[in-house]
Amino acid sequence: MANLFPDDLIEEIRVSNDIVDVISEYVKLEKKGKNFFGKCPFHNEKTASFSVEPVKQIFHCFGCGKGGNVIHFIMSIENLEFPDALRLLADRAKIQIPDITEGVRNDEKAGLKRELLDINLEAARFFRDNLNNEKNTLPNSYLMSRKIQKQTIAKFGIGYAEDRFDTLYKHLKSKGFSDSSIIKSGLVIYKEESGKIYDRFRGRIMFPIFDIRGNVIAFGGRVLDSSQPKYMNSPETEVYQKGKHLYALNFAKSACSKQLILSEGYMDVISLHQSGIINSVAPLGTALTENQGRLLKKYTEEIVLSFDSDSAGQAAAFRSLDLLNEIGCNVRVLTIPSGKDPDEFIKAHGVTEFKRLVDRSKGLLDFKLGSLKNDIDTSTNEGKVRFLDKAVLILDKIDNNVEKELYVKKLSEELGVSTQSILSEIAKQQRDTDTNFRKQVPSNNNFSRNPIRKSTVVKNQEEWLVRLQLMLLATICIDNSVYFSIKDVVDWDRFESDEVKNAFDFAVERIESKAGILTGEILNKLSPGMAESFANIVQSQSIFEDNKKAALDIIRKIDLFSLEERKNEIIELKKRSDLTEGDVELLNRELSSIVSNIAIKKKGL
């Protein structure tokens, strides 16, 4: 996102917001020597380990590892994306910043978005006033029957759309909004053949939908009788895309860093918040999307799915599980007994019992295997075979061998089947998968990189390689002269991350032009996670006695990583059954050369 804005504008905004001044608005800081210290706002601590360096204009927590420049701080503390954090800091420094979409200034679209937000806010006020009108007893009776308190109604901005033809439309017109903008808000329907405009929501309890910053971007409406559809949402507009937002995330964001409960609907979330469980959100009338999943992952460490226990709810839970697991979320499933939803369960058993259910929520594998066992009668031999046929598909996806062994042992004891038999079925499943893969992918006689499934170990190795590259970047930033000593021995195209490559390119350009380089400028080029790692390295890395030697050691380690990676690839390739004698000979020659090079590199360290 950073590249949507000119570098000089980003830098102007950064330098115009002194990091000590900005962080002091959120954290009580005390000066100790050259730096400032305070208690970290991102984790609980008794001793202040949160450091702010005015010279380098960076922050770093020695407790949790958070770090970066002033933009990254605002992104983390306010839970904002880069453009919104930049706008907040620009407003603070009174710097004009263009609204940029797809990298192009678009004032007309920005103006429309602002007007739609104004329309939605006015509509929310209108619906609220309707609910407060004494003559509208039906919606108030409904909310009382659901035991929704006045404070909760006010917090969520709940209102009422009267069952009348065009009262909202006329109200918005009286406030000076144009027909065009009101139609684009989705709050009214325009019939082209008759030219009539009438309200979309009528005779419904209204739930404003907020974005992460608390702007009203859309509405959900619930009928008060048995008519269909029971719930209706605003259509998508310039300010609302239902697959990119989550209901009540604006309220939950301050309480969901460790765990977030994903419920099915508005009333579930409202009931949980009213009961003090404010780390709860819901999708917006649609199956969970990948964008929503990534949004969840951004705000929390663990997601607990709390869907209805009926067949539709369980199907939704399975879909969400697979999606969240695919994007790397830690996810659990809350099973509510007796077919109740969270709202019903809390009213019947209380919030303490609900919290116990959350604590007993099942992990992904336990939930999937448990659901499978509920569907298949394993008291017969036939049932056990059917169960294991499906279970091995689940077990095969476990990368961690210890975890896999524990589940195999558990199933062995439950089913009375040997662990060896279960492991054999898993191995058979893997062979079938590999066979199908080879049928689909043409033979590669040049032995270029094969798409071998990556284990957790490989992912950790790649993270280590990125860290080495960040250490090298930090070294040339601390001592620019090192760059000229190493530039001819570094493979500048060998980067695991495009953003690290871009940061290197920027640093090299500044060093070669003798323009000088600041750590804060590099941080502008990195995502929050990368910036955090880089700030951590800069903060903790003292200047070496011999910076050139330190850089060369890092380069050797990077080269070693590449050699080890290729060695492992060759070992895997040699296991293929379709190799000719010539193929094997070529691989052995390359392997011998790599092993020799590895030995030479290790001697230099």
Phi, psi and omega in degrees: 000332184300326185285358174285342182247144178301141181302321183292329177290316178301315182292322178298317180293319181297310184288341179277353179239092180302130187296326179293317180297315183293311183293331178297338177287345182243331186229137175284115184253146177232132182282130176226105185070229181276342187250172177244145181230150176198177178280132186298131178280354185258353173203159181282130178208151179268325180255133182295116178235012182265116187248140176235125181256108180295328182291309180278348181057047176226162174236157178202135175256122180284350179273306184254350177089357178299144179190169179149199178259191186295328179292317179295325178298313180295321177301318182285313186288328181259358183054054183244153170285166184306311183300320181289323176296320179295319179295320179299315180290327177295317177298319181297323182267004180057045177254130178289130179232130182287152170278120186242126176236126184055032175080006183237137178294134184215079184296326182296315180293321179298319179296319179296317180299316179298320181291322178296321176295321177296318179297314181297320179296318179294322178296320179298319177296320180297314179295322178297315180296323177299317181294325181281352179288125185302333182287339181271073183283329186300309180295324179292324177295320179298312181296325176294321179294332177270004177059038176272120185281160182299321180297323180290319177302317180292318182300314184271359177066029183297137181220197183215131173261114181296153181278066180227161194293308189212035183293321179293316180303313181295322179296315180295322176298322181292340179269003174095007179279144183280157176303317183301313181290321180296320178295318180292341178287341181081002182278346179229164177243134180250121177264109187296322184294327180256343182077009182273147176238128180219163185292138177287317183260123179217133179066039184226144166292134186249131178244106176299142176253125185254150169276182186297336182266002177093008175283140175282116185249345182190184179219153168240141181233137179243134179289160180254003177232201184267007183291161182243151357285147181298314177242145176223134179248158173302148172289168178290142182224187177297337182249358184221119171235112192299332181279002183243000183232163178228137181293128175075011178296330178298330176274325187279341191301332182278352186233011189242020184295325180270317186210143179226135180261123179260110181260176184275321189219176182303310187295326176299312181296314181299316179298318179295316179298317180298330180274003179094001178263084190268001177268048183232138178220176178212153171294173186248075175066026181210161173298148181303132181258166178298321178299318179294322178299316180292328176295318177299314182298326181295326189261348186213162178271330184220138179246128176251117179278126179235079181254160180304152182272005175284175185298321180294319179295319179292323177297319178296322179297317179298316180298316181293321178303309182298318181295312182294322178295322181298326181265010171089024179273147171274114191229142177230165182234127178266122178256118180263124183289165174063022175069018183273156170266170183305319181300312180295318183296316180297318179295328182274324189237348178094163186288329180297316179295324178295320178297325176295322177297319179299316180297331182263010181299148186268148173289169185305310184292317179299320180294314182295314181292323178295318178296322179295320180292327177293331183274339186237130178283108183264015178281345179250159178298320179299318180295321179296320179295315179298317180298311183293327176303321180275326183295323182296333177295328178281314182295328181297336183275358179279118181281324184283118185295324179295315179298318179298316181298320180297318179290322178297317180297318181297314179294325178300316181290321182289324187260347183072032179242141183295150178297326181297321179296318180293317179297325178295320178293322177295316179298320178297318178299319180294320178296319179297320179296315180297320179297314179297324180294316182295329178293329184273334185254128180296151179298142182241093184285350178271357177057041173287175188302126178271146179283067179284138181300128185278135175271173177299325180299315180298317180299319179295325178295318180295322176297322178294322178296316178300319179297318177301317180294323176293324176296320177295318178299315179298321181296316181285338175285321179291321181226094185301331183295336181298325182305316183291339179276336187246352191299334182272353181248003179260135173276093187291350178267355184267082179229135178284337187233131178297323183289327175293320177299316179297321179294320176298314180302317180296314181297316180298317180299317181292321182292315183291332178272001180059030181276349184080161183215138178250145179303321181300326179292321177296318181300329177299333185274352188248150175291165182307316181296313179294319180298321178299314179297316182295316179297322178299315180296312181299318183294318187267346185268105177286160180292126182291155175298325178228094184297325180297314179298319179299316180296318180294325176297319179296317180298319179298321179294322177295317178297320178300319179302313181299318180293316179297321180297315180292323178301314180295325178296317181295319178300319178292318181298324182294345179280348182293143184272351186259017182277144173273170177299323178296320178299314182297320180297317179298318180294319180296321178297313181296319181297318179298317179296318181295316180300319178297316180296322179298316180299318180296315181298319183293328178295331182281350183266000000 
